[in-house]
Amino acid sequence: KLRTKSHRQKRLVARKKSNPAVALHPKFQTMEPSTIGEGRDGVILNGLILTGAKTLCDIFLTFIIFYSELRTTIP
C-alpha cells in the first residue's frame, strides 16, 4: 500500500507533537521521504535510545565503579 508524501508529512508532524524525542532526533530533522516513511519501529527505537541513553550511562558507570571495587578487594 503506497502512501503519498503529504500523508507521510502529516503523520510525521503528528508524531513530532506526540513524541518530543522524535523531533529532537537528527534523523527526523530532515523532511526526506525516505526517513519519514521509515515506520513506527524506527520512531520507537529512536525514542528509546534518546530516553534510555542517560539511564544506560548511569548503569554502565555504576558497573565500572562496582567492578573496580571488586578488583581492589579481591587479591
N, C-alpha and C positions, 0 to 999 in steps of 0.2 A: 504494500500500500504506500504509494508515493505521497509525500506531503510538500506543499508549496513553501517557498521561502518565507512568505508573510506569516504563514501558520507557525512555522518554527520560531520566527521572530517574536510573535505573541506569546508563545509558550516560554521562551527564554525570559521575556520581561516578567511574566507571571512568576517564574521560578526565582528570578533575582529578588523579587519582592518578598516571597515566602522564605527564601533561604539566603541570608546575607553572606554566608560563606561562598556561595556560588558567584556572587557579584565581586567578591574580593579576589577570587582565583584568577590569575593572569590568563589562563586558557580561555576563560569566558569573557575577558575584556574585549576581545576582538569579535566582530559581528560576522565571522565567516560561517557560511552554511555548514561546512564540514564539521566544525566544532560544535555548532548549535545542534545539529542533528545527531549528536552522539548518543543521546538516550538518557534515561533516568539513572542507570547504573553508574555512569561516569560522574554524574552530578552528586550522587550519594557518596561515591568514593572520594571525590574531592572534598566534600563537606566533612567526611570522617577524617581525612588526612589533616585538614586545617584545624578541626576541633581537637583531634587526638594528638596533635604534634607536641603540645606542651606537656600533656599527661605522660606521653611516652618518654619524653626527655627527662621528666622528673623521675619516672620509674628507673630509667637507664642510669641516671646519676646515682640514685639511691643504691642500685645494684652494684655499681662500681665501688662506691664507698663501703658497702657491706662486704664485698668481695675482698677489698684491700684490708679491711678489719680482720677478716678470717685469715688472710695470708700472714698478717703480723702476729696473730695469737698462736697459730699452729706453726711449729718449727719445721 
